[in-house]
Amino acid sequence: MTDSRLIQSYKTGIILVVAILVLGVVLFLVAQPFIPALVWALTLAVMCRPFERRLRAQTGSPAVASALALLLAAVLVVIPGILVISALVDQIVAGAGTYAPLMTPAGIQQLGETYPELARLFASLQNWLGLEQLYTLLPRQLALWSGRLVQESATGMVTLLLTFYFLFYLLRDGDRALVALRGFVPLSPEEFDELVGKTTQTVFASVYATAAVAALQGLLGGLMFWVLGLPAPLFWGVVMGLLAIVPFLGAFVIWVPAAISLALAGDWGSAILLTVWGTIVIGLIDNIIYPILVGKRLSLHPLISFIAIIGGLLLFGPHGIVLGPLLVALTQAMLHIARAELRSARSDPAAGVLQA
C-alpha cells in the first residue's frame, strides 16, 4: 500500500512538473511581446520607488502617489525623447537637402570637379562598385529605410505607452506583488530579500552607468564642436548625450554628418580630427567606462560586465542593457544562496547521519 502511494506520488509530481514547464513556456510566449515594456517599466519603478514612498507617506493614497511618480517619470522621459526626436528629424531633413543632390551622376561629377583629389576615388568606385546601379538602388533603399523608421517609431510609441501603463501598477501594487512572489519562490525570507536587493542594485547600476557615460560622451562631443567652431556646441552636446542613452544609436548620429559637412566645405583637417575624436574617444569610451562602472557597483569583474552588457544587447535588443547585467547578478546571487545551503547541509549533524 505504501509503495503504491509512493509510486502515485511520483507520478503526480512528474505530471505537475511537466505541466508547470509547458505552462511556463506558453506563458513566456504570451508575455514575450510585452517584455521590452515590462523591462523599462521595472527599471523606472525601481528608480521612482524612493520618490513614490515619500509621496505615499505624505498623501496616504497609493494611487495618488503612484500617479504623481508616474507623471514625474513621464516628464523625465518624454521631454528628452521629444528633444532627441526633434534633433534627429532636423538632421534627416538637413542631410536630405545637403547630400541627396550629391548622390546623382551630376552631383558626383560636380564634386569631383570641385575637389580634384576626389576624382580618382570616384573613378575607382565607378570601376569597383558600379555607381550607376547604386544610383538606381539608392532611392529604393531610402524608401525602405523610411518605411522601417515609421514602423519602428510606431512600435516605440506603443512600447512607451505600455511602459507607463505597467509602471503605474508596479508602483501601486509592487509590495503586494513581492509578497505574492515570496509565497511561490522556495527561498527563505533572507534569501528572497537578497534576490530583490540584487535586482534593485543592478537596475540602479545600469541606469547610473548609462547616465554617466552618456553625459561624458555628450561633454566630449560638445567640447570638440566648440574647439572646431561648429554652431551650437552646447545644444548638440546635450543631444549627443541623450542619443548616447539610446542603444544602437549614439553620438555618431550628430558628429558624422558634421564631419561630412566639414569635408565638403574643404576643411579636411577639422573633418579628420572630428572623425578620429568621434570614433576613438567618443565611440570607444562607452565600451570601456560602462562595464567598469557597472562592474564596480555590482562587484563584478569588468570582463564579465562587458560580456553581460554586449551579450545582453545582442540577445535581447535594446532592453538587454538591463537584462544582461541583471541575469548575471541574479545568477551570482543564486550561486551564493546555493553555496550557503550546501555549507549548511554539510555542517548539519543530521545531514551527516543521513549521508552515513
N, C-alpha and C positions, 0 to 999 in steps of 0.2 A: 504494500500500500504506500509506504514511504517512497519507494523507488518510483512508482508510477506518478506520484505527486511531484517528485523532483524532476522527472522527465517532462511532465506537463509544464512545470515552472520554466524549464529551459526553453521549451518550445514557445511559450508565451513571451519570454524575454527576447528570443530571436525575432519573433514576429514584430514585437514592439520596436526593436532596434531598426529592422528593415523599414518598417512603416515611417519611423521618425526620419530616417535618412532620405527616403523617397519624398516625403512631405517637405523636408528641408530643401531638397533640390528644386522642387516645384515652387516653393515659396521664394527661393532665391531668384528663379526665373521671373516670377511675378514682380518682385521688387527691383529687378535689375535696371529697368528704365529710370527708376527714381533714385538710384544710388548717387549720382552726382549731386542732386538737390539735397539728399539726406546728409552727405558728407559736409557740404558747405553749411547746411543748417546746424549740424552738430558743432562745427567749428565756430560759427557765430554764437551759438548757445553757450559754449564754454567761455568765449571771450566776454559775452554780455552778462554772464551769471553774477559776478560781483555787483554790478550796477543794478540788476534786477532784484537782487536780495535786499539792497538798501531801499529801493523803491517799494518793495513788498512790506518792509518793516514800517515805512512811513505811511503808506496808503492803506495797509491792511487788506488789500484786494489783490490776489494773484493775477486776475485777468487784467486789471488796470496796470499793474507793474509790468506784466509781460507785454502789453500793448505799447507802453512808453519805451521799454527797452527795444522792442521791435522797431519803433519809429526812429530811435537813435541809430540802430544798425542800418536801417534803410537810408538815412541821411549820409552816414559814413560810407556806404557802398555805392549808392545811386549817383550822388553828386560827382565823385571821382570817375565813375563809369561814364557819365554824360560828358565829362571833360575829355576823357580818353577817346570816346567815340567821335566827338566833335573834331578833335585834333586829327584822328585817322581819316575822317571824311575830307577835311581840308587838305591833308597830304595826298589823298587819292585824286581829288579834283585838280590840285596843283600839278601832280605828276602826270595826269592825263593831258592837261593842257601843255605841259612842257615837253614831255617825252614822246607822246603819241605821234606828233608830226615827224619826229626823227626816225620812227620805225617804218619808214617807207623808202623806196629806192631814191626818190628825190631828196629826202631828208638825209640819208646816208651819204649821198653824193655831195650835198652841201656841207655836211660835217667834215668829210674828207678834204674838201677844198679849204675850209676854214682852218683845219688842223692837218697840215700835210703829213705830220708824223703818224697820224692815224690811218692814212691811206693804205699803207702796206698791211696794216692789221685787217682792214676791211677787205682787202683783196684776198688775204689768206682765209678769212672767214667765208668769203664767197666760194672759194675752192673747196674748203673742208665741209661746210655746213649746207651750202646751197641756200643763199639768202632769199631767193625767190619763193621757195617753199615756206620759209619762215614767215615771209610777208603774208602768205595765204593762210597759214595756220594760226598766226598770232591773234587776229580778231576773233577767230573761233575759240581759241583758248581763253582769251579775255572774257568772252561771253560766258564760258563755262565757269571761270573763277567768280564772275559776278553772281551767277546763279547759286554757287556754293556759298558765297558770302551772305546772300539773302537767306538761304536755308539755315546756315549756322546762326545768323542773327535771330531768326525766329525761334530756333531751338534754345538759344541762350536766353531769350526773353521768357520762354515757358519755364526753363530751369530756374531762372531768377524768381519768378512768381511762386513756384513750388517751394523754393528755398525759404522764402518768408512765411509761406503757409505752414510748413513744417516747423519753422523756428518758433512760431507763436506757441504751439503745443509742447515743444521741447522745453520752452521756458516756463510755461504754466504748469505742466504736468511732469516735469523732469524728476522731481522727488518721488512721485508715485511710480513712475516707470522704473526707477532704480530699486525701489522696494519690491516691485513685482519681479524684476530680473534677478534680484538677490534670492528670491524663493526658488527660481528654476535652476540656478547655477550651483553645482555641487562643490561649493567652496565655503570655507569658514568666513565669518564677517570680516576678519582681519585680512584674509586673502582677497576677498571681493573688494574691499576698500583699497587694497594695493593696486588691483587692476584698474579701478576707477581713477585713482590718483595718477597712475602711469598714463592713462588716456588723456587726462587733463593736462598733464605736464607735456606730453607730446604735441598736443594741439597748440599750447602756448609757445613751445619751442619753434614749431613750424611757422606760426604767424610772426613771432618775434624775428626769426632769421629772415623770412621773406621781406618784412618791412625794412629791416636794417640793410639788407643787400640792395633792395630797390632804391632806398634813399641814397646809398653810396653810389650806385650806378647813375642815378639822376644828377647827383652832385658832380661826378666826373664828366658826364656828358655836357651839362650846362657850363662847367668850367672851360671845357675845350671850345664850346661855342663862343664864350666870352673872349678867350685868347685869340681866336681866329676872326673876331669881329663880326660874327654872324648875328642876325637880328634876334631880339627877344631871348637871350640865353637863359634868363630865369624861368620864363614860361616853358620853353622847350626842355629845360632841365626837369621841371616838375612833371611834364608829360612823359619824358623818358623814364622817370622814376615810377610813375603809375603803370606804364606799359611793361616795365620790368616785373611787375607783380603777376602779369598775365602769362601763364605757361605757353610756350611755343610762339609767343610774340617777343617783345623786348624793346630795348632802346634802339636797336638797329633799324626799326621801322622809321625812326626820325633821322638818325645820322647818315644812313646810306643815301637817301635822296639828297641830303645836304652835301655829301661828298661828291655825288654825281653832278650836282649843280655847280659846285666849285670847279670841277674838272671841265665842264662845258664852258664855264666862264674863262678858262685859260689859267686858273690859279692851281696849277698842278701840285705845287708844294703843299698848300693847305689841304688839298684833296687827299694827298698821300698821307699827310700827318693825321688827318681826321680818320682815315680808313685804318691806319695802324693803331691809333689810340682806341677806336671803337672795337676793333677785332680782338686786340690783345688785352688791353686794360679793362675796358667796359665789359666785353664779352666773356672773357675767361674768369673775371673776378667772381662771377656768380658760382661757377663750378668749384672755386677754391674756398671762398668765405662761407657760403651757405652750409656745406657739410660740416665745416668746423664749428659754426655757431650751434647747429642742431646737435651735433655730437657732444659738444661741451655741456649743453643744458640737459642732455639725456644720458650723460656719462657713457657715450658710445665712441668707438674709435672713428676718426674721420673717414677711413676707408669704408667701414660698414655704413656710415651715414651716407656717403656718396653713392654706394650701391643701392641702398634703400630708396634714396630720392630719385636717382635716374631710372632705376628699375621700376619704381612705382609710376613714374611718368610714362614710361614705355608700355607698361602693362595696363594701367587704369586710365590713362589720359591725364587731363589737367588736374583732376582731383587726386591723382596719385602722389602729388607733392605732400599731401597729408596722410594718405593711406599707406604709402611706403614706409615712412618712419613709424607710423602707428603700429603696423603689423610687426615690425622689428621690435619695438618697445614692448608690445604685448607678449611676443614670443619670449623675450628676455624675462618678463615678469612671470610667465608660466613656468619657465625653466627654474627660476628662483623658488617658486612655490613647490614644484616637484622635488627639487633638491632638499628643501626643508622637510617635506613629508617623508622622503627617504631617510634622512637623518633621524627623524623622529621614530620611524619604524625600526631602525637599527638599534636605537637606544632604548626601545621599549622592551622590558624583560619578557612580557607575554609574547611579543613577536619572536623573541629568541627561542622560547619554549616551543612555539608552533613550528619554527623552522627546524628545530632539532627533531 
